[in-house]
């Protein structure tokens, strides 16, 4: 199991960061650079949860998102993935900071394939900077 942690500061309010993280409209694939329209499907959507498949041909996952409407945490649990086994996922914790929001991100991966194991070994080295960069647009961070 591989765990990677990093943070970023968004210019958005905590409420707006939560809205971006939990927006499962068709525009999600346009907003997030790691999601393409061909690999984005909302399977079920509730008031405080969603089950979606998202990603790209190279790396997609089916996951369950859970959050509270006025909360500070979004938890994403991997159900199935091209590269990683079930049970890993993401945790996004939001804290007001200045005029924006600090977002602490924790990524947990359970490799399910040989390729996944190789990728997981590289995650601690490359993931923080590359993920911070990919989140910069949607979360309006620097």
Backbone bond lengths (Angstrom), bond angles and torsions (degrees), N, CA, C in turn:
res aa  C-N    CA-C-N  psi(-1)  N-CA   C-N-CA  omega(-1)  CA-C   N-CA-C  phi
1 X - - - 1.450 - - 1.528 108.27 -
2 X 1.308 115.99 135.80 1.458 122.78 179.65 1.515 109.31 -116.09
3 X 1.328 117.29 133.65 1.464 122.30 177.29 1.526 108.16 -123.67
4 X 1.312 115.48 130.14 1.457 122.12 178.61 1.519 107.86 -125.39
5 X 1.323 116.75 134.10 1.468 121.56 178.39 1.523 109.71 -125.84
6 X 1.330 115.06 140.32 1.452 121.04 173.67 1.518 108.10 -157.81
7 X 1.319 116.12 170.18 1.459 119.96 178.59 1.519 109.13 -137.88
8 X 1.308 114.47 163.53 1.455 121.82 173.76 1.515 107.52 -149.79
9 X 1.327 115.82 160.50 1.463 120.51 177.79 1.523 107.67 -115.19
10 X 1.321 114.50 121.67 1.453 122.27 -179.76 1.524 110.29 -95.92
11 X 1.320 116.22 149.16 1.461 120.69 173.65 1.525 111.09 -78.18
12 X 1.334 116.88 -10.60 1.458 121.93 -178.76 1.525 111.52 -80.25
13 X 1.316 115.99 155.90 1.464 120.70 173.05 1.531 108.76 -70.83
14 X 1.313 116.56 164.50 1.462 121.00 178.97 1.531 109.91 -58.70
15 X 1.310 117.22 -41.84 1.469 121.93 179.44 1.532 110.24 -61.56
16 X 1.337 116.99 -41.07 1.462 120.73 -179.28 1.534 112.06 -71.93
17 X 1.326 117.63 -35.93 1.465 120.16 175.29 1.528 109.01 -61.97
18 X 1.324 116.50 -45.33 1.470 120.78 178.05 1.532 109.88 -58.46
19 X 1.317 117.12 -42.17 1.469 121.12 -179.78 1.532 111.08 -63.08
20 X 1.325 117.81 -40.49 1.468 120.89 179.13 1.532 110.41 -66.52
21 X 1.327 116.49 -44.78 1.461 120.45 -178.38 1.523 112.62 -65.08
22 X 1.333 116.96 -27.61 1.463 120.85 -174.55 1.533 112.66 -112.95
23 X 1.311 117.07 19.95 1.462 121.46 175.32 1.528 108.36 -88.31
24 X 1.313 116.05 109.91 1.458 121.07 -178.51 1.525 112.00 -109.68
25 X 1.324 115.66 27.03 1.455 121.05 176.33 1.534 109.09 -74.33
26 X 1.339 117.60 168.32 1.474 119.68 179.02 1.532 113.53 -57.45
27 X 1.327 118.29 -22.40 1.468 120.01 -179.87 1.530 112.76 -71.23
28 X 1.332 118.13 -10.45 1.472 121.12 179.68 1.533 111.00 -56.24
29 X 1.319 116.48 -42.88 1.467 119.96 -179.03 1.524 111.85 -66.83
30 X 1.308 117.60 -24.78 1.464 120.66 177.53 1.523 111.01 -82.87
31 X 1.321 117.39 -29.69 1.464 122.09 -176.09 1.527 113.41 -80.83
32 X 1.312 117.16 -35.86 1.462 121.80 -174.14 1.524 110.35 -102.81
33 X 1.325 118.90 122.44 1.466 121.22 -177.09 1.526 114.22 -67.94
34 X 1.321 117.97 -15.35 1.464 120.88 -178.41 1.536 112.06 -99.19
35 X 1.335 116.78 12.64 1.463 121.19 178.94 1.525 108.23 -128.40
36 X 1.331 116.22 127.84 1.462 117.92 172.62 1.532 108.93 -112.15
37 X 1.319 115.68 157.50 1.469 121.33 -173.98 1.526 111.98 -60.69
38 X 1.322 117.86 -32.69 1.465 120.89 -179.09 1.527 112.75 -68.97
39 X 1.325 116.51 -21.74 1.469 120.73 -178.21 1.528 111.59 -117.82
40 X 1.319 115.55 32.17 1.465 120.53 176.99 1.520 108.84 -125.19
41 X 1.324 115.64 119.26 1.460 121.05 178.31 1.526 109.05 -145.53
42 X 1.313 115.98 129.13 1.463 121.50 173.34 1.526 106.54 -91.46
43 X 1.325 116.60 115.50 1.460 121.31 -179.32 1.527 110.70 -84.20
44 X 1.329 115.82 -45.19 1.465 121.89 178.16 1.522 107.70 -150.01
45 X 1.336 115.75 148.88 1.457 120.81 -178.18 1.518 109.47 -142.52
46 X 1.339 115.94 124.81 1.460 121.79 175.91 1.516 109.81 -117.06
47 X 1.316 116.53 -174.07 1.467 120.69 -179.53 1.520 112.61 -69.35
48 X 1.333 117.12 -30.82 1.465 120.77 -176.48 1.523 112.68 -129.63
49 X 1.328 116.37 19.03 1.464 119.88 -179.84 1.526 110.23 -159.53
50 X 1.317 115.18 160.77 1.459 121.68 174.43 1.520 108.49 -153.05
51 X 1.320 115.62 146.93 1.453 120.36 171.89 1.519 106.42 -118.31
52 X 1.327 115.50 118.83 1.462 121.21 -173.64 1.521 111.25 -136.84
53 X 1.320 115.12 156.26 1.460 121.66 166.16 1.510 105.54 -110.69
54 X 1.330 116.24 132.25 1.462 120.09 -179.74 1.520 109.42 -152.51
55 X 1.322 114.50 158.67 1.458 121.12 179.14 1.509 110.41 137.84
56 X 1.329 115.25 -144.23 1.463 122.81 -179.61 1.526 108.10 -136.59
57 X 1.320 116.13 176.39 1.468 119.57 177.22 1.531 110.85 -59.68
58 X 1.323 117.18 -33.75 1.464 121.33 -178.72 1.524 112.66 -74.63
59 X 1.330 117.22 -33.75 1.471 120.14 -174.99 1.521 109.70 -154.52
60 X 1.319 117.11 96.01 1.461 121.78 176.62 1.523 108.77 -115.20
61 X 1.338 115.23 159.58 1.454 118.97 172.72 1.523 110.08 -148.92
62 X 1.314 114.97 149.59 1.460 122.21 170.99 1.517 105.19 -100.75
63 X 1.332 115.77 128.92 1.463 119.37 -173.59 1.519 111.20 -142.56
64 X 1.309 114.71 159.28 1.460 122.39 174.15 1.521 107.98 -110.94
65 X 1.327 116.06 120.90 1.462 123.65 175.38 1.518 108.20 -94.73
66 X 1.343 116.61 139.84 1.458 121.46 174.98 1.521 109.02 -138.77
67 X 1.355 116.50 140.16 1.456 122.12 -178.97 1.513 109.57 -160.60
68 X 1.321 115.72 164.70 1.465 122.71 171.54 1.521 107.01 -106.85
69 X 1.342 118.55 137.56 1.469 120.50 -176.32 1.527 114.54 -54.82
70 X 1.303 118.22 -34.16 1.465 120.37 178.38 1.528 110.92 -110.70
71 X 1.322 116.28 20.19 1.453 120.77 -175.54 1.515 113.66 -88.23
72 X 1.328 114.18 -177.90 1.455 120.94 -177.80 1.527 112.75 -120.41
73 X 1.341 116.94 10.86 1.455 120.19 -176.37 1.528 111.03 -138.08
74 X 1.319 115.07 136.88 1.460 121.89 170.49 1.523 106.00 -119.96
75 X 1.330 116.14 124.74 1.456 121.79 179.60 1.527 108.76 -111.32
76 X 1.317 115.67 131.21 1.456 122.08 -178.56 1.531 107.09 -121.52
77 X 1.322 116.76 118.38 1.456 121.22 -179.00 1.523 109.69 -108.94
78 X 1.323 116.57 124.45 1.460 121.84 179.15 1.528 109.53 -71.08
79 X 1.333 115.28 126.17 1.461 121.31 176.74 1.521 111.37 -99.73
80 X 1.329 116.03 -36.27 1.458 122.80 179.38 1.529 106.72 -156.81
81 X 1.322 116.54 153.91 1.455 119.66 -176.98 1.517 110.02 -160.21
82 X 1.308 116.13 152.86 1.456 120.17 176.29 1.526 111.22 -68.21
83 X 1.348 116.78 -34.21 1.464 120.59 -174.05 1.521 115.21 -112.75
84 X 1.327 116.78 -26.60 1.467 119.86 -172.00 1.519 111.28 -123.04
85 X 1.318 115.36 152.94 1.446 120.12 -179.96 1.517 112.33 -79.12
86 X 1.327 116.83 168.67 1.462 120.87 178.78 1.521 111.67 -67.31
87 X 1.331 114.97 157.34 1.459 120.53 174.22 1.508 115.08 104.15
88 X 1.309 118.38 -22.77 1.459 120.04 174.74 1.517 109.01 -80.89
89 X 1.313 116.90 -161.51 1.455 119.85 176.52 1.511 112.28 147.79
90 X 1.326 114.18 -154.12 1.457 123.02 -175.06 1.515 110.17 -128.69
91 X 1.323 115.86 149.33 1.461 121.70 167.76 1.527 106.30 -131.94
92 X 1.328 115.80 125.36 1.462 123.01 176.94 1.520 107.49 -112.15
93 X 1.334 117.27 118.82 1.470 121.99 177.27 1.521 108.46 -113.93
94 X 1.324 115.97 128.79 1.460 121.41 -174.59 1.515 110.58 -112.31
95 X 1.336 116.13 134.68 1.449 123.18 179.09 1.526 108.49 -135.34
96 X 1.335 117.82 128.80 1.469 118.01 176.45 1.527 110.36 -57.07
97 X 1.329 115.48 137.54 1.471 120.82 177.42 1.523 108.06 -146.18
98 X 1.316 116.01 114.72 1.459 120.35 -177.59 1.517 109.84 58.87
99 X 1.324 116.40 -129.61 1.461 121.35 178.23 1.525 112.20 -89.05
100 X 1.319 117.25 2.88 1.458 120.40 -176.43 1.513 112.70 -130.27
101 X 1.321 114.90 -144.44 1.458 121.32 -175.59 1.523 110.08 -141.81
102 X 1.319 115.63 131.98 1.463 120.77 171.54 1.529 106.35 -85.70
103 X 1.333 116.30 130.26 1.459 121.70 178.77 1.529 107.44 -115.65
104 X 1.320 115.94 113.68 1.460 121.77 174.92 1.519 107.23 -93.85
105 X 1.328 116.04 126.34 1.456 121.67 -174.80 1.524 108.96 -116.94
106 X 1.320 115.22 134.00 1.461 121.24 174.20 1.524 107.64 -125.34
107 X 1.305 116.70 123.65 1.459 123.91 179.12 1.523 108.36 -113.27
108 X 1.320 116.20 125.38 1.461 121.42 177.54 1.524 108.29 -119.65
109 X 1.305 116.18 129.21 1.459 120.43 -179.97 1.517 110.20 -126.28
110 X 1.332 114.76 135.11 1.460 122.83 174.27 1.527 106.60 -114.37
111 X 1.322 117.91 100.77 1.460 120.36 -175.90 1.524 111.99 -58.41
112 X 1.328 115.53 133.69 1.456 120.79 -179.83 1.522 112.98 -111.84
113 X 1.330 116.37 -10.01 1.465 121.25 -179.03 1.523 108.38 -136.93
114 X 1.323 116.07 167.84 1.463 119.84 176.51 1.525 109.95 -61.15
115 X 1.330 116.62 -43.40 1.462 120.62 177.47 1.532 110.23 -61.24
116 X 1.332 116.44 -40.37 1.459 120.83 177.43 1.519 112.15 -62.91
117 X 1.329 117.48 -39.42 1.464 121.41 178.33 1.522 110.99 -64.34
118 X 1.328 115.91 -40.76 1.460 119.27 179.01 1.527 110.28 -66.61
119 X 1.318 116.26 -43.71 1.462 120.37 178.76 1.525 111.17 -64.10
120 X 1.323 116.76 -42.51 1.470 120.82 -180.00 1.524 111.34 -60.05
121 X 1.322 117.13 -34.69 1.471 119.47 179.91 1.526 111.26 -68.37
122 X 1.333 117.25 -25.61 1.462 121.18 179.26 1.529 113.19 -88.36
123 X 1.328 117.58 -19.75 1.466 120.92 -175.20 1.529 114.48 -52.17
124 X 1.332 119.85 -46.84 1.466 117.99 -179.42 1.530 113.88 -59.41
125 X 1.319 117.23 -26.14 1.460 120.94 -178.65 1.524 112.66 -84.72
126 X 1.328 117.10 -41.41 1.467 120.08 -171.80 1.527 114.65 -107.74
127 X 1.304 117.84 -24.81 1.474 120.04 -172.50 1.526 114.56 -63.87
128 X 1.340 119.76 -47.08 1.473 116.82 -175.67 1.524 113.92 -54.47
129 X 1.318 118.52 -49.28 1.465 119.23 -177.21 1.525 111.52 -72.93
130 X 1.334 118.80 -40.96 1.467 119.65 -178.19 1.528 111.45 -70.59
131 X 1.324 117.92 -38.33 1.467 119.62 178.26 1.523 111.33 -70.78
132 X 1.322 116.89 -40.67 1.464 119.97 176.73 1.525 109.77 -56.80
133 X 1.334 116.39 -41.16 1.466 121.56 179.27 1.539 110.82 -66.53
134 X 1.339 117.77 -42.83 1.458 119.62 -178.50 1.532 112.54 -70.38
135 X 1.330 117.15 -25.11 1.473 120.76 177.93 1.519 112.01 -85.02
136 X 1.338 117.70 -15.57 1.460 121.75 -173.73 1.531 112.94 -57.42
137 X 1.324 117.14 -42.34 1.464 119.77 -179.27 1.515 112.90 -67.76
138 X 1.331 118.70 -60.21 1.452 120.39 -177.19 1.539 113.69 -60.46
139 X 1.335 116.78 -36.93 1.467 120.03 -176.86 1.528 112.78 -96.07
140 X 1.329 115.96 4.02 1.468 121.51 178.31 1.526 111.70 49.46
141 X 1.320 114.60 57.94 1.462 119.86 177.64 1.523 109.10 -113.29
142 X 1.307 114.52 166.87 1.469 119.53 -179.76 1.517 110.08 -101.02
